[in-house]
């Protein structure tokens, strides 16, 4: 019926148009549950352009160098040898074509078999923070990435763009340079987070973390700029899905659990502990605590208790 009123819809691929309604339904569901804002109309001026095609017969074909998409034809692509082999041996479910920072990407959803990693017999608790990205219960500290130079270059070209005429030749030249540094920053974060998350699932069988209220933390004006740089939600999501892939146990403790205030040795709770205090001594057992390491140990202990309780119920 819509195609009769809007003939240009015949130019689009049928499964991608069906996907639009699925995405819209999902957006309204999230809105009525209070998880997101009211859905907005998609604008041509929006830099994030994408569409998804569901596998339906031969509408998607992938060779070593080219992807054939319905209504579009063959398009050249680049990827690693590892992923080329994976695409040949796996079932393709759908493909999303996305334009981001001046480049086109094909995100291919496949069904494949992931080999489980060997059990290490070790468990780990992780305390995420702003000063350090993560503090592990074994005392290891993972520092935040140094993105100062990338941020400086992004800011530099943002200022330059603001002074130029929109979509002029000079504007487009500057925009390419801006996209270049934006991509460098994103790739640096992605690479570091993939390596860290793979290290965790490879070396530990149980991974315990806090269930942080990241949305609420963004309301704090002091924390918000730092949170935007480190992308905690992206890291948590990577650890979560990789734990599921490789059959490792991932548990999140309650966000109100006093992990920093409680002594991991005797259980004493120091209620007057503020954010400025980085080290403290337990008055009961005399143990000297480094705030974040103590929190990570408590997170691991609480996570193990949650898993043990779940086993008893079963």
Backbone bond lengths (Angstrom), bond angles and torsions (degrees), N, CA, C in turn:
res aa  C-N    CA-C-N  psi(-1)  N-CA   C-N-CA  omega(-1)  CA-C   N-CA-C  phi
1 X - - - 1.473 - - 1.526 111.18 -
2 X 1.310 116.88 -41.82 1.462 120.46 179.02 1.531 111.25 -66.23
3 X 1.333 116.18 -35.01 1.461 119.73 179.86 1.529 111.88 -65.32
4 X 1.326 116.48 -29.71 1.464 119.52 177.29 1.526 111.47 -69.09
5 X 1.341 115.81 -36.49 1.474 119.92 178.84 1.526 112.13 -81.16
6 X 1.349 115.66 -31.15 1.467 120.50 -177.99 1.532 108.72 -126.66
7 X 1.327 118.15 88.12 1.485 121.87 -175.90 1.526 114.01 -59.47
8 X 1.341 117.72 -24.73 1.464 119.30 -178.84 1.530 112.30 -64.12
9 X 1.336 117.82 -15.95 1.465 121.07 178.73 1.531 111.99 -66.93
10 X 1.377 116.53 -21.27 1.464 119.78 176.60 1.523 111.45 -66.76
11 X 1.336 117.00 -21.08 1.472 120.48 -179.58 1.518 112.10 -74.98
12 X 1.324 117.47 -19.68 1.463 121.58 -177.74 1.515 112.30 -89.66
13 X 1.334 115.91 160.63 1.459 121.88 178.12 1.524 109.81 -79.19
14 X 1.331 117.90 137.60 1.472 122.18 -169.96 1.527 113.11 -62.26
15 X 1.352 118.30 -45.07 1.468 120.31 -176.63 1.530 112.17 -68.36
16 X 1.349 117.09 -29.18 1.471 119.73 177.56 1.524 110.38 -69.69
17 X 1.346 116.64 -33.55 1.468 120.29 177.15 1.531 111.06 -71.08
18 X 1.323 116.12 -35.49 1.469 119.81 176.31 1.527 110.44 -66.03
19 X 1.335 115.79 -37.08 1.454 120.64 -179.67 1.523 111.96 -64.55
20 X 1.325 116.78 -31.64 1.469 121.27 178.20 1.526 110.23 -58.44
21 X 1.337 116.72 -42.56 1.465 120.59 -179.63 1.530 111.35 -69.67
22 X 1.335 117.01 -34.50 1.472 119.92 176.31 1.529 110.05 -64.59
23 X 1.338 115.69 -44.00 1.468 120.14 179.55 1.526 111.27 -64.54
24 X 1.341 116.33 -39.50 1.469 120.85 179.31 1.526 110.65 -65.28
25 X 1.338 116.11 -41.97 1.468 120.94 178.15 1.522 110.99 -62.07
26 X 1.349 115.76 -41.34 1.462 121.19 178.32 1.530 110.86 -64.84
27 X 1.339 116.27 -40.45 1.469 120.97 -179.97 1.524 111.52 -63.65
28 X 1.346 117.24 -42.20 1.470 120.39 178.77 1.527 111.23 -69.40
29 X 1.329 116.87 -35.80 1.472 120.74 177.08 1.520 110.66 -61.62
30 X 1.358 115.80 -45.46 1.461 120.43 178.18 1.533 111.30 -64.73
31 X 1.344 116.53 -36.14 1.464 120.41 179.82 1.527 111.18 -65.36
32 X 1.334 117.29 -46.07 1.467 120.71 -178.15 1.533 112.70 -71.21
33 X 1.347 116.33 -20.83 1.465 119.97 174.64 1.522 112.15 -86.29
34 X 1.335 116.30 -4.20 1.459 121.18 178.81 1.520 114.15 79.97
35 X 1.343 117.19 17.19 1.463 120.92 -178.11 1.523 113.07 -90.23
36 X 1.334 117.79 -18.65 1.466 120.36 -178.50 1.528 109.76 -151.66
37 X 1.331 115.67 172.02 1.464 121.42 -179.39 1.532 110.23 -79.80
38 X 1.335 115.94 173.80 1.463 121.07 179.68 1.526 109.23 -64.35
39 X 1.346 118.21 136.30 1.473 120.39 -178.15 1.524 112.60 -58.59
40 X 1.331 115.62 139.88 1.463 121.74 178.94 1.525 110.97 -103.38
41 X 1.321 115.50 156.35 1.457 119.87 174.03 1.521 109.20 -69.46
42 X 1.331 116.13 144.33 1.461 121.09 179.02 1.525 108.69 -79.91
43 X 1.318 115.75 126.24 1.461 120.78 -176.98 1.521 110.83 -103.11
44 X 1.333 116.76 144.91 1.465 121.45 176.90 1.525 110.71 -66.94
45 X 1.318 116.29 -25.49 1.459 121.07 -178.88 1.531 112.32 -79.80
46 X 1.326 115.81 -14.08 1.465 120.07 179.49 1.527 110.00 -65.92
47 X 1.325 117.48 129.66 1.466 121.19 -176.38 1.532 112.35 -69.73
48 X 1.338 117.84 -21.43 1.463 121.46 -179.77 1.521 109.37 -94.21
49 X 1.332 116.51 95.92 1.460 122.76 179.67 1.526 108.63 -111.65
50 X 1.323 117.28 133.91 1.468 120.24 -179.97 1.525 110.69 -157.94
51 X 1.337 115.29 157.88 1.467 121.61 170.83 1.514 108.32 -150.61
52 X 1.333 116.33 153.76 1.463 121.81 -175.90 1.514 110.02 -121.01
53 X 1.338 116.04 134.88 1.465 122.39 177.71 1.521 108.55 -114.81
54 X 1.333 116.32 124.96 1.456 121.48 177.08 1.523 109.88 -82.27
55 X 1.323 115.97 143.30 1.470 120.78 177.75 1.522 109.14 -67.05
56 X 1.343 116.07 122.60 1.462 121.38 -178.24 1.533 107.65 -147.01
57 X 1.321 116.04 91.81 1.462 119.41 -176.66 1.520 111.14 74.28
58 X 1.341 115.86 -124.76 1.466 121.49 -178.12 1.524 112.77 -106.92
59 X 1.344 116.63 25.81 1.476 117.90 -178.98 1.528 112.65 -73.02
60 X 1.357 117.09 -16.56 1.470 121.53 174.55 1.529 108.18 -126.24
61 X 1.331 116.45 122.46 1.456 121.98 176.68 1.525 108.77 -131.29
62 X 1.338 116.09 133.29 1.468 120.45 -178.09 1.520 109.97 -124.38
63 X 1.330 116.08 125.47 1.452 122.34 174.65 1.535 107.96 -110.88
64 X 1.331 116.91 -171.22 1.465 120.27 -179.32 1.527 113.41 -61.95
65 X 1.327 115.71 -34.32 1.470 119.38 -173.64 1.519 114.35 -121.34
66 X 1.337 117.25 -15.69 1.462 118.71 -172.40 1.527 112.03 -133.02
67 X 1.318 114.69 151.15 1.466 122.60 173.24 1.522 107.76 -114.99
68 X 1.338 116.22 128.78 1.457 119.59 176.00 1.522 108.97 -100.49
69 X 1.326 116.34 121.02 1.457 122.85 179.17 1.524 109.67 -115.22
70 X 1.324 117.04 138.47 1.461 121.38 178.89 1.520 110.32 -59.09
71 X 1.337 115.52 138.49 1.479 124.68 178.67 1.538 112.92 73.58
72 X 1.334 117.18 -10.48 1.472 120.35 -178.37 1.519 110.96 -112.35
73 X 1.349 116.35 -44.69 1.451 120.91 -178.34 1.512 111.80 102.27
74 X 1.316 116.99 -159.21 1.463 122.33 -177.18 1.530 110.79 -82.31
75 X 1.345 114.78 135.25 1.463 121.78 178.66 1.531 107.82 -130.92
76 X 1.334 117.03 131.06 1.462 121.05 177.92 1.533 110.33 -71.32
77 X 1.326 116.20 146.03 1.474 120.60 178.43 1.516 109.97 -142.22
78 X 1.329 116.30 162.94 1.457 122.78 177.31 1.523 109.42 -126.99
79 X 1.327 115.54 138.00 1.468 120.98 174.19 1.530 108.33 -160.84
80 X 1.322 116.78 179.25 1.463 121.02 -178.18 1.535 110.33 -81.50
81 X 1.346 116.69 164.26 1.461 121.92 178.07 1.532 110.95 -63.38
82 X 1.331 114.94 -34.96 1.475 120.55 -179.76 1.529 110.58 -59.90
83 X 1.334 116.72 -45.29 1.465 119.95 -177.37 1.523 111.95 -75.91
84 X 1.332 117.53 -27.88 1.469 119.89 175.59 1.529 110.15 -63.41
85 X 1.344 115.87 -43.44 1.471 120.63 177.96 1.526 110.57 -64.59
86 X 1.344 116.01 -40.37 1.460 121.34 -179.14 1.526 111.59 -63.73
87 X 1.334 116.57 -39.44 1.469 121.08 179.75 1.526 111.96 -66.56
88 X 1.338 116.36 -33.90 1.465 119.87 179.83 1.521 111.72 -70.83
89 X 1.340 116.52 -34.59 1.470 120.83 -173.70 1.528 113.94 -97.23
90 X 1.330 117.94 1.77 1.466 120.55 -174.92 1.527 112.15 -118.48
91 X 1.304 114.60 157.21 1.467 120.96 176.22 1.526 109.52 -84.05
92 X 1.333 116.95 128.13 1.465 122.41 -179.54 1.531 109.22 -90.23
93 X 1.323 117.04 127.00 1.471 121.55 179.10 1.528 111.39 -95.37
94 X 1.324 116.35 -48.41 1.469 120.57 178.77 1.517 109.49 -159.24
95 X 1.307 114.96 169.42 1.460 120.80 179.16 1.525 109.04 -138.97
96 X 1.331 115.64 132.22 1.470 121.44 179.15 1.525 108.70 -111.27
97 X 1.314 116.31 124.02 1.461 122.06 175.68 1.521 107.29 -98.03
98 X 1.324 115.34 123.13 1.463 120.40 -174.26 1.525 110.57 -130.18
99 X 1.328 115.54 139.00 1.462 120.74 172.89 1.518 108.02 -108.38
100 X 1.327 115.42 120.53 1.461 120.59 -177.68 1.519 109.67 -141.33
101 X 1.325 115.93 127.80 1.469 121.95 179.26 1.531 112.49 51.46
102 X 1.335 115.38 43.39 1.460 120.56 174.85 1.514 115.58 80.86
103 X 1.343 118.78 2.53 1.461 121.78 -179.34 1.528 110.28 -123.64
104 X 1.344 114.77 152.63 1.459 120.56 178.44 1.530 109.73 -102.08
105 X 1.330 116.01 135.63 1.462 121.89 -179.47 1.530 109.55 -126.38
106 X 1.334 115.55 143.93 1.462 121.55 172.75 1.525 107.89 -110.25
107 X 1.326 116.20 113.56 1.473 121.23 179.13 1.530 106.99 -101.41
108 X 1.330 115.79 113.13 1.460 121.01 -172.33 1.523 109.99 -105.93
109 X 1.324 115.90 122.08 1.458 122.38 178.16 1.528 108.22 -91.34
110 X 1.342 116.39 119.95 1.463 120.76 -176.62 1.527 110.96 -126.56
111 X 1.314 115.15 159.74 1.463 121.93 171.30 1.510 107.42 -107.50
112 X 1.318 117.21 118.10 1.459 121.57 -177.69 1.527 110.02 -143.80
113 X 1.315 116.66 170.25 1.469 122.27 179.50 1.527 108.75 -100.18
114 X 1.323 116.37 125.19 1.466 121.80 178.57 1.523 108.32 -103.20
115 X 1.324 115.48 125.88 1.467 119.52 179.70 1.523 110.68 -71.86
116 X 1.334 115.53 131.19 1.463 120.10 179.68 1.531 110.88 -71.22
117 X 1.326 115.59 144.45 1.463 120.82 178.12 1.530 110.26 -83.41
118 X 1.309 115.68 153.67 1.468 120.36 179.91 1.530 110.77 -68.58
119 X 1.331 115.21 148.31 1.472 120.30 177.89 1.522 110.03 -71.34
120 X 1.318 115.70 135.26 1.470 120.95 -179.23 1.527 112.10 -98.33
121 X 1.348 116.37 -19.93 1.468 120.35 -177.76 1.512 113.03 76.86
122 X 1.336 117.70 11.57 1.466 122.14 -178.66 1.526 110.34 -118.91
123 X 1.343 115.41 148.98 1.466 122.39 178.35 1.522 109.13 -123.60
124 X 1.337 115.74 157.94 1.467 119.59 -177.31 1.529 110.82 -144.80
125 X 1.329 115.00 142.92 1.457 121.95 173.03 1.524 108.63 -111.27
126 X 1.319 117.17 141.32 1.467 121.41 -175.83 1.521 109.84 -125.82
127 X 1.328 115.16 126.73 1.462 121.67 174.19 1.527 107.92 -108.96
128 X 1.323 116.43 109.92 1.467 121.29 179.22 1.525 109.86 -81.89
129 X 1.317 116.49 147.07 1.467 119.85 -178.26 1.511 112.09 -153.25
130 X 1.329 114.88 -175.06 1.454 121.63 179.45 1.530 111.74 -99.71
131 X 1.333 116.22 -38.20 1.461 120.07 179.49 1.523 109.94 -67.97
132 X 1.328 116.76 -52.09 1.466 123.12 170.60 1.521 107.46 -113.58
133 X 1.327 116.09 143.88 1.463 119.32 -179.80 1.520 110.81 -58.63
134 X 1.338 116.10 -45.67 1.464 120.43 -179.32 1.520 110.13 -153.15
135 X 1.330 114.99 144.93 1.467 121.92 172.92 1.522 107.08 -120.72
136 X 1.326 117.16 125.14 1.459 121.83 -177.20 1.525 110.74 -93.53
137 X 1.320 116.02 155.95 1.466 120.98 -176.71 1.530 112.80 -68.73
138 X 1.339 117.10 -13.91 1.476 120.03 175.95 1.531 111.87 -87.60
139 X 1.347 116.96 5.77 1.460 121.42 177.79 1.516 114.69 95.90
140 X 1.319 117.29 -6.52 1.470 121.12 -178.80 1.530 110.23 -75.61
141 X 1.331 116.35 136.22 1.466 121.57 178.85 1.523 109.94 -115.08
142 X 1.332 116.40 129.41 1.457 122.69 178.30 1.532 107.53 -103.72
143 X 1.313 116.78 111.10 1.470 120.72 -176.56 1.532 110.83 -77.29
144 X 1.318 115.25 157.92 1.464 120.46 175.85 1.521 110.57 -69.56
145 X 1.320 116.47 151.56 1.463 121.13 177.77 1.531 110.22 -65.90
146 X 1.313 115.74 145.31 1.463 120.77 175.49 1.523 108.19 -88.15
147 X 1.324 116.18 99.83 1.472 122.07 -177.37 1.526 111.85 -111.85
148 X 1.328 116.26 20.22 1.464 119.65 -175.27 1.528 112.03 -63.16
149 X 1.344 116.67 -42.13 1.471 118.79 -178.50 1.527 111.04 -67.28
150 X 1.343 117.39 -42.73 1.466 121.14 177.86 1.525 110.79 -61.89
151 X 1.338 116.78 -43.67 1.464 120.51 178.49 1.527 111.59 -63.56
152 X 1.349 116.07 -37.81 1.469 120.64 178.60 1.533 110.90 -63.22
153 X 1.343 116.92 -44.00 1.462 120.96 -179.03 1.533 111.23 -69.22
154 X 1.324 117.06 -38.10 1.474 120.65 177.31 1.527 110.11 -63.01
155 X 1.329 116.19 -44.61 1.468 121.29 178.75 1.536 111.06 -63.67
156 X 1.319 115.86 -38.73 1.464 121.29 179.72 1.529 111.02 -60.23
157 X 1.334 116.79 -47.91 1.471 120.03 -178.20 1.523 112.12 -76.72
158 X 1.321 118.20 -24.71 1.461 120.44 173.14 1.531 110.51 -64.09
159 X 1.322 115.50 -42.97 1.463 120.37 177.97 1.527 110.99 -63.84
160 X 1.347 115.11 -40.88 1.460 120.03 -179.39 1.528 110.75 -64.90
161 X 1.327 116.81 -40.31 1.470 121.52 179.05 1.526 111.41 -63.44
162 X 1.321 116.32 -37.38 1.471 120.64 -177.88 1.534 112.23 -66.11
163 X 1.344 116.72 -21.63 1.470 120.50 -178.97 1.532 113.06 -93.98
164 X 1.328 116.98 -10.42 1.464 120.62 -175.89 1.520 112.03 -100.22
165 X 1.339 114.54 158.43 1.462 119.98 179.82 1.528 109.15 -71.04
166 X 1.314 116.07 132.09 1.469 122.03 -174.91 1.527 111.09 -58.84
167 X 1.339 116.19 127.20 1.467 127.32 176.95 1.534 113.91 63.49
168 X 1.336 116.61 19.44 1.467 119.63 171.00 1.531 108.37 -73.76
169 X 1.347 117.62 172.95 1.466 120.42 -178.66 1.528 111.33 -63.54
170 X 1.321 115.82 -42.61 1.470 119.19 178.25 1.523 111.32 -66.09
171 X 1.336 115.97 -36.71 1.470 121.15 177.83 1.528 110.00 -60.73
172 X 1.334 117.28 -44.46 1.465 121.68 -178.60 1.533 111.91 -68.03
173 X 1.350 116.86 -34.86 1.467 120.69 176.37 1.535 110.21 -64.56
174 X 1.332 115.26 -45.27 1.473 120.09 179.15 1.521 110.69 -65.78
175 X 1.342 116.50 -36.67 1.466 121.56 -179.81 1.527 111.24 -61.77
176 X 1.346 117.44 -38.03 1.466 121.34 177.60 1.524 111.14 -63.05
177 X 1.337 115.89 -41.53 1.462 120.30 178.48 1.528 111.37 -67.02
178 X 1.340 114.90 -38.56 1.471 119.85 177.16 1.534 110.63 -62.76
179 X 1.339 116.81 -45.73 1.463 121.66 178.28 1.531 111.43 -61.90
180 X 1.340 116.53 -36.27 1.455 121.26 -179.86 1.529 110.94 -59.08
181 X 1.333 116.64 -46.68 1.464 120.25 -178.55 1.522 111.90 -75.31
182 X 1.334 116.70 -30.55 1.461 120.26 175.31 1.527 110.23 -64.34
183 X 1.341 116.16 -41.81 1.463 121.07 178.07 1.519 111.52 -66.35
184 X 1.344 116.74 -40.03 1.461 120.39 178.79 1.525 111.20 -60.17
185 X 1.321 115.61 -43.40 1.462 120.15 179.50 1.528 111.34 -64.69
186 X 1.332 116.72 -47.39 1.463 121.01 -179.09 1.522 111.69 -62.81
187 X 1.347 116.27 -41.98 1.466 120.63 -179.55 1.530 111.55 -66.28
188 X 1.320 116.32 -36.36 1.468 121.29 178.83 1.526 110.51 -64.13
189 X 1.344 116.42 -43.59 1.468 121.48 178.59 1.528 110.47 -65.92
190 X 1.359 115.98 -47.15 1.462 120.74 -178.79 1.524 111.46 -58.91
191 X 1.327 116.15 -45.85 1.462 120.96 -177.86 1.532 111.25 -62.76
192 X 1.342 116.65 -45.93 1.471 120.89 -178.70 1.527 111.16 -64.46
193 X 1.327 117.48 -41.77 1.462 121.44 -178.35 1.529 111.77 -70.19
194 X 1.339 116.97 -36.45 1.468 119.76 177.08 1.521 110.57 -65.68
195 X 1.317 116.94 -41.32 1.461 120.67 179.65 1.524 111.76 -66.05
196 X 1.332 116.58 -42.69 1.466 120.68 -179.60 1.527 111.36 -67.34
197 X 1.324 117.50 -44.57 1.470 120.84 -179.33 1.535 111.17 -65.90
198 X 1.344 117.03 -38.05 1.471 119.98 177.80 1.531 110.67 -68.15
199 X 1.327 116.60 -37.34 1.474 121.06 176.71 1.530 110.63 -60.24
200 X 1.322 117.63 -41.62 1.467 121.53 -178.37 1.523 111.79 -65.89
201 X 1.340 116.88 -49.57 1.473 119.37 -177.12 1.529 111.64 -70.74
202 X 1.318 117.34 -23.78 1.466 121.03 179.46 1.524 111.99 -77.47
203 X 1.335 116.98 -33.61 1.466 121.07 -172.33 1.533 114.90 -104.45
204 X 1.352 117.55 -10.88 1.467 119.48 -176.27 1.528 110.19 -134.94
205 X 1.342 114.98 142.96 1.469 121.29 -179.03 1.535 112.07 -88.15
206 X 1.343 115.92 -35.34 1.472 120.61 178.63 1.529 108.36 -121.79
207 X 1.324 115.87 126.78 1.465 122.13 179.87 1.525 107.59 -119.02
208 X 1.336 116.15 119.25 1.468 121.47 -178.33 1.528 109.77 -112.95
209 X 1.338 116.09 135.36 1.460 122.25 179.59 1.516 109.52 -141.27
210 X 1.334 115.49 168.31 1.460 121.19 173.82 1.523 109.91 -83.47
211 X 1.314 116.35 147.97 1.469 121.34 173.59 1.534 107.76 -89.07
212 X 1.327 115.81 82.68 1.461 121.33 -173.27 1.523 112.43 -72.65
213 X 1.319 115.85 144.00 1.466 122.30 173.60 1.534 107.74 -90.18
214 X 1.326 115.83 78.80 1.471 121.12 -174.50 1.530 110.67 -65.84
215 X 1.329 116.57 -37.97 1.472 120.14 178.59 1.530 110.57 -61.25
216 X 1.325 116.68 -41.36 1.465 120.89 178.53 1.516 112.36 -68.73
217 X 1.356 116.21 -34.98 1.454 120.72 179.59 1.528 111.76 -65.88
218 X 1.326 116.77 -28.70 1.467 121.05 178.90 1.530 112.09 -68.06
219 X 1.327 116.74 -18.80 1.463 119.84 179.25 1.528 111.79 -72.93
220 X 1.338 116.43 -18.48 1.463 120.91 177.60 1.535 109.12 -79.48
221 X 1.333 117.23 120.85 1.467 121.73 -174.79 1.529 112.61 -64.30
222 X 1.329 117.21 -31.09 1.467 120.81 -179.89 1.525 111.71 -75.54
223 X 1.333 116.54 -36.00 1.463 120.91 -175.86 1.533 112.50 -84.73
224 X 1.321 116.70 -30.09 1.460 121.47 -172.42 1.533 114.16 -53.85
225 X 1.359 120.46 -48.92 1.475 119.95 179.66 1.523 113.48 -60.93
226 X 1.341 116.76 -37.58 1.464 120.88 179.57 1.526 111.22 -70.48
227 X 1.332 116.26 -39.02 1.461 120.63 179.79 1.526 111.65 -64.76
228 X 1.336 116.57 -35.79 1.459 120.75 178.94 1.524 111.33 -64.64
229 X 1.327 116.89 -31.80 1.459 120.97 -178.05 1.532 112.35 -76.88
230 X 1.334 117.45 -38.20 1.469 119.66 -171.63 1.532 114.13 -92.72
231 X 1.324 118.78 -16.45 1.476 122.47 175.42 1.529 112.74 51.04
232 X 1.334 116.61 63.80 1.473 121.23 -178.13 1.525 112.54 -62.41
233 X 1.329 116.25 -38.54 1.470 119.64 -177.53 1.532 110.65 -61.60
234 X 1.331 116.61 -37.53 1.470 121.16 179.12 1.527 110.52 -62.97
235 X 1.332 116.97 -43.67 1.465 121.29 -180.00 1.523 111.40 -65.31
236 X 1.336 117.21 -45.52 1.472 121.49 179.98 1.526 110.29 -60.45
237 X 1.314 116.18 -42.70 1.466 121.19 -179.56 1.523 111.65 -63.40
238 X 1.351 116.61 -40.31 1.468 120.38 178.29 1.523 111.61 -63.07
239 X 1.334 116.62 -45.47 1.470 120.76 -179.64 1.530 109.81 -63.74
240 X 1.317 115.66 -38.68 1.470 121.14 -177.06 1.530 111.19 -65.21
241 X 1.353 116.99 -50.23 1.470 117.66 -175.58 1.531 112.06 -75.26
242 X 1.328 118.04 -28.85 1.469 119.66 177.92 1.530 111.10 -72.83
243 X 1.332 116.44 -32.18 1.474 119.82 174.81 1.527 110.27 -63.73
244 X 1.326 115.57 -38.26 1.468 120.19 179.05 1.526 110.39 -69.57
245 X 1.330 116.92 -41.44 1.464 121.91 179.02 1.525 111.52 -57.85
246 X 1.338 115.70 -49.81 1.460 121.02 -170.74 1.529 112.76 -97.21
247 X 1.338 116.62 16.41 1.472 122.84 174.68 1.533 112.28 59.14
248 X 1.330 116.38 42.69 1.460 122.30 173.74 1.534 107.88 -106.41
249 X 1.314 117.08 153.37 1.465 120.87 -176.49 1.529 110.51 -91.06
250 X 1.327 115.04 125.86 1.459 122.02 179.10 1.527 107.94 -117.79
251 X 1.327 116.88 124.29 1.463 120.88 -178.04 1.521 109.72 -131.73
252 X 1.332 115.99 138.96 1.465 122.09 176.69 1.518 109.14 -116.21
253 X 1.332 115.48 129.63 1.462 120.29 -179.59 1.525 109.58 -88.44
254 X 1.315 116.70 167.13 1.463 121.86 -179.15 1.530 111.15 -62.11
255 X 1.318 115.83 138.38 1.473 120.21 -176.79 1.533 112.84 -66.40
256 X 1.326 117.86 -19.07 1.463 121.51 -179.15 1.536 112.47 -93.57
257 X 1.320 117.02 2.49 1.460 120.17 178.31 1.537 108.95 -68.07
258 X 1.354 118.72 128.01 1.477 121.18 -175.44 1.526 112.29 -78.76
259 X 1.322 117.54 69.59 1.467 121.98 -174.79 1.527 112.80 -67.40
260 X 1.326 117.66 -35.54 1.470 120.73 -178.88 1.528 111.98 -78.79
261 X 1.332 116.58 -31.69 1.468 121.11 -173.95 1.531 113.80 -84.72
262 X 1.310 117.35 -16.81 1.472 120.83 -174.37 1.533 110.67 -96.86
263 X 1.319 116.03 136.07 1.464 121.73 176.26 1.527 108.75 -73.39
264 X 1.323 116.22 126.13 1.472 120.56 -177.02 1.526 112.84 -73.34
265 X 1.336 117.59 -11.14 1.472 121.88 -179.07 1.523 111.70 -92.83
266 X 1.361 116.51 -55.62 1.472 119.83 -174.17 1.532 113.37 -109.13
267 X 1.338 118.11 -12.28 1.463 120.64 178.47 1.520 114.80 90.07
268 X 1.350 118.90 2.36 1.472 121.66 177.77 1.531 109.57 -61.81
269 X 1.345 115.28 140.42 1.465 120.46 -178.13 1.528 111.24 -112.02
270 X 1.324 116.55 119.15 1.472 122.68 179.93 1.531 107.90 -94.16
271 X 1.338 115.83 96.10 1.463 120.69 -173.25 1.530 114.03 -74.68
272 X 1.331 117.96 -19.64 1.461 120.46 -179.22 1.531 113.21 -91.75
273 X 1.332 117.22 16.19 1.463 121.20 -179.93 1.534 110.07 -74.56
274 X 1.324 116.85 124.03 1.471 122.19 179.20 1.532 109.55 -106.11
275 X 1.337 115.91 170.83 1.460 120.83 -178.45 1.532 112.31 -65.79
276 X 1.338 117.18 -26.23 1.468 121.06 -178.28 1.531 112.19 -72.99
277 X 1.326 116.58 -24.62 1.475 120.64 -179.06 1.522 108.97 -82.04
278 X 1.337 117.51 112.80 1.462 122.25 -177.78 1.529 112.66 -96.49
279 X 1.338 117.18 -19.44 1.459 121.39 178.81 1.530 109.30 -138.09
280 X 1.316 117.20 146.47 1.467 120.87 177.16 1.531 109.97 -154.81
281 X 1.333 114.22 159.07 1.468 121.68 -178.40 1.521 109.86 -113.11
282 X 1.316 116.71 130.96 1.461 121.28 -179.76 1.537 109.65 -72.36
283 X 1.350 117.94 124.27 1.469 120.73 -179.25 1.539 113.52 -72.26
284 X 1.329 118.14 -14.59 1.471 121.54 -178.32 1.529 111.69 -89.15
285 X 1.349 116.29 -55.82 1.467 119.21 -176.58 1.524 112.66 -102.24
286 X 1.319 117.84 -8.20 1.461 121.93 177.06 1.517 114.97 77.08
287 X 1.348 118.17 12.22 1.469 121.23 -179.94 1.528 110.67 -75.70
288 X 1.333 115.23 133.73 1.465 120.79 177.53 1.529 108.42 -89.36
289 X 1.339 116.24 123.87 1.462 121.09 -174.45 1.520 111.90 -111.68
290 X 1.330 115.32 136.84 1.457 121.49 163.94 1.520 105.27 -91.29
291 X 1.300 117.66 124.74 1.459 123.53 -167.27 1.536 113.88 -47.89
292 X 1.344 117.22 -53.58 1.462 120.98 -172.92 1.531 112.35 -72.42
293 X 1.332 116.99 -36.65 1.470 120.18 178.67 1.530 110.03 -67.09
294 X 1.322 116.29 -41.15 1.467 121.18 176.94 1.528 110.77 -61.50
295 X 1.343 115.91 -41.96 1.470 120.91 178.85 1.523 110.76 -62.73
296 X 1.351 117.22 -43.09 1.465 121.33 179.80 1.531 111.25 -62.84
297 X 1.338 117.64 -39.27 1.473 121.73 178.24 1.526 110.71 -65.57
298 X 1.334 116.56 -41.84 1.468 120.45 178.15 1.530 111.53 -66.04
299 X 1.339 116.03 -36.97 1.475 120.54 178.10 1.529 109.64 -63.13
300 X 1.346 116.61 -42.37 1.467 120.07 178.42 1.525 110.97 -64.50
301 X 1.337 118.05 -45.89 1.469 121.67 179.90 1.527 111.51 -60.36
302 X 1.328 116.26 -43.96 1.469 120.49 179.68 1.526 110.61 -67.46
303 X 1.331 116.48 -39.05 1.468 120.36 178.20 1.512 112.16 -62.51
304 X 1.335 116.99 -40.75 1.473 121.18 178.31 1.524 111.32 -66.33
305 X 1.340 116.30 -37.06 1.467 120.39 177.45 1.529 111.05 -65.12
306 X 1.328 116.45 -39.85 1.473 121.18 178.73 1.530 110.10 -62.26
307 X 1.326 116.70 -44.39 1.467 120.96 -179.97 1.533 111.53 -67.06
308 X 1.322 116.88 -39.84 1.476 120.67 178.24 1.528 111.04 -65.24
309 X 1.319 116.03 -40.64 1.468 120.56 177.86 1.529 111.43 -63.76
310 X 1.348 115.31 -39.09 1.470 120.21 178.59 1.529 110.90 -65.36
311 X 1.328 117.26 -36.09 1.466 121.27 178.71 1.536 110.67 -66.45
312 X 1.339 116.21 -40.84 1.483 120.58 -179.90 1.531 111.40 -63.87
313 X 1.329 115.28 -38.85 1.482 119.46 179.80 1.515 110.46 -64.27
314 X 1.362 115.73 -40.43 1.472 119.69 178.79 1.522 111.75 -65.53
